[in-house]
Amino acid sequence: MKAFLKVILLKPIFNILILLVFLTPGNYLWVAIVILTLLIKLVLLPSSINMIRSQKRMKDLQPEVQKIKDQYKDDKAGEQKATMDLYRREKINPLASCLPLLIQLPILGILYYAF
């Protein structure tokens, strides 16, 4: 498993970093790291935009969620079901806001391991 992760994740990012070092004037490592960071952010931009939209929609629904909490204050299962029904009706995925972070963490670990 470790070799698989090394070949699939570490080597491509490391090779891109080395390529960027050679392409930058003066072969500065810090410039290559900044460029690689910007490239990763650019790739993750669509999912980050979706995360921000999802968080905004969840914030807009907060008064309705509070009404559900007040209505089902003694029934936690009913509260969860009603809240999930509300999210489903409004086409909101509460876990979608975590996705970009879950993608960025392994990349951070890979860059740490590369150095």
C-alpha positions as CSV (number, residue, x, y, z in Angstrom):
1,M,0.0,0.0,0.0
2,K,2.8,2.4,0.9
3,A,4.5,1.7,-2.5
4,F,1.2,2.3,-4.3
5,L,0.7,5.7,-2.6
6,K,4.3,6.6,-3.3
7,V,4.0,5.8,-7.0
8,I,0.6,7.3,-7.5
9,L,0.8,10.4,-5.3
10,L,4.3,11.3,-4.3
11,K,6.3,10.8,-7.5
12,P,4.0,12.9,-9.8
13,I,3.9,15.8,-7.4
14,F,7.6,15.6,-6.7
15,N,8.4,15.5,-10.4
16,I,6.2,18.5,-11.0
17,L,8.0,20.3,-8.3
18,I,11.4,19.4,-9.7
19,L,10.3,20.5,-13.2
20,L,9.1,23.8,-11.8
21,V,12.5,24.3,-10.1
22,F,14.3,23.9,-13.4
23,L,11.8,26.1,-15.3
24,T,12.0,29.0,-12.8
25,P,14.7,31.6,-13.4
26,G,17.6,31.0,-11.0
27,N,16.2,27.5,-10.1
28,Y,14.7,28.7,-6.8
29,L,12.9,26.1,-4.8
30,W,10.7,28.6,-3.0
31,V,9.4,30.0,-6.3
32,A,8.6,26.4,-7.5
33,I,6.7,25.7,-4.2
34,V,4.7,28.9,-4.6
35,I,3.8,28.0,-8.2
36,L,2.9,24.5,-7.3
37,T,0.7,25.8,-4.5
38,L,-1.0,28.1,-6.9
39,L,-1.5,25.3,-9.4
40,I,-3.0,23.0,-6.7
41,K,-5.3,25.9,-5.6
42,L,-6.4,26.5,-9.2
43,V,-7.2,22.8,-9.7
44,L,-9.2,22.8,-6.4
45,L,-11.0,26.1,-7.2
46,P,-14.2,24.5,-8.6
47,S,-14.7,22.4,-5.5
48,S,-13.8,25.3,-3.2
49,I,-16.5,27.4,-5.0
50,N,-19.0,24.7,-4.5
51,M,-18.0,24.4,-0.8
52,I,-18.6,28.1,-0.3
53,R,-22.0,28.0,-2.1
54,S,-23.0,25.0,0.0
55,Q,-22.0,26.8,3.2
56,K,-23.9,29.9,2.2
57,R,-27.1,27.9,1.4
58,M,-26.8,26.1,4.7
59,K,-26.4,29.4,6.5
60,D,-29.5,30.7,4.6
61,L,-31.5,27.6,5.9
62,Q,-30.4,28.1,9.5
63,P,-33.7,29.7,10.6
64,E,-35.6,26.6,9.2
65,V,-33.1,24.3,10.9
66,Q,-33.7,26.1,14.2
67,K,-37.4,25.7,13.8
68,I,-36.9,22.0,13.3
69,K,-34.7,21.9,16.4
70,D,-37.4,23.6,18.4
71,Q,-40.1,21.4,17.0
72,Y,-38.2,18.1,17.8
73,K,-36.3,19.1,20.9
74,D,-37.1,15.8,22.7
75,D,-36.8,13.6,19.6
76,K,-33.2,13.6,18.3
77,A,-33.9,11.0,15.6
78,G,-36.9,12.9,14.3
79,E,-34.8,16.1,14.3
80,Q,-32.1,14.5,12.3
81,K,-34.6,13.0,9.8
82,A,-36.4,16.3,9.4
83,T,-33.1,18.2,8.9
84,M,-31.9,15.6,6.3
85,D,-35.2,15.9,4.5
86,L,-34.8,19.7,4.4
87,Y,-31.3,19.3,3.0
88,R,-32.5,16.8,0.5
89,R,-35.4,19.0,-0.6
90,E,-33.0,22.0,-1.0
91,K,-30.4,19.8,-2.7
92,I,-27.7,20.5,-0.1
93,N,-25.0,18.0,0.9
94,P,-23.7,18.8,4.4
95,L,-20.5,16.8,3.8
96,A,-19.7,18.7,0.5
97,S,-18.2,21.5,2.5
98,C,-15.4,19.1,3.8
99,L,-14.4,17.8,0.4
100,P,-11.7,20.4,-0.5
101,L,-10.1,20.0,2.9
102,L,-10.0,16.3,2.6
103,I,-8.2,16.7,-0.8
104,Q,-5.8,19.3,0.4
105,L,-4.6,17.3,3.5
106,P,-3.0,14.4,1.6
107,I,-1.3,16.9,-0.7
108,L,0.1,18.7,2.3
109,G,1.4,15.4,3.6
110,I,2.9,14.5,0.3
111,L,4.8,17.8,0.1
112,Y,6.0,17.3,3.6
113,Y,7.2,13.8,2.8
114,A,8.9,15.0,-0.4
115,F,11.2,17.2,1.7
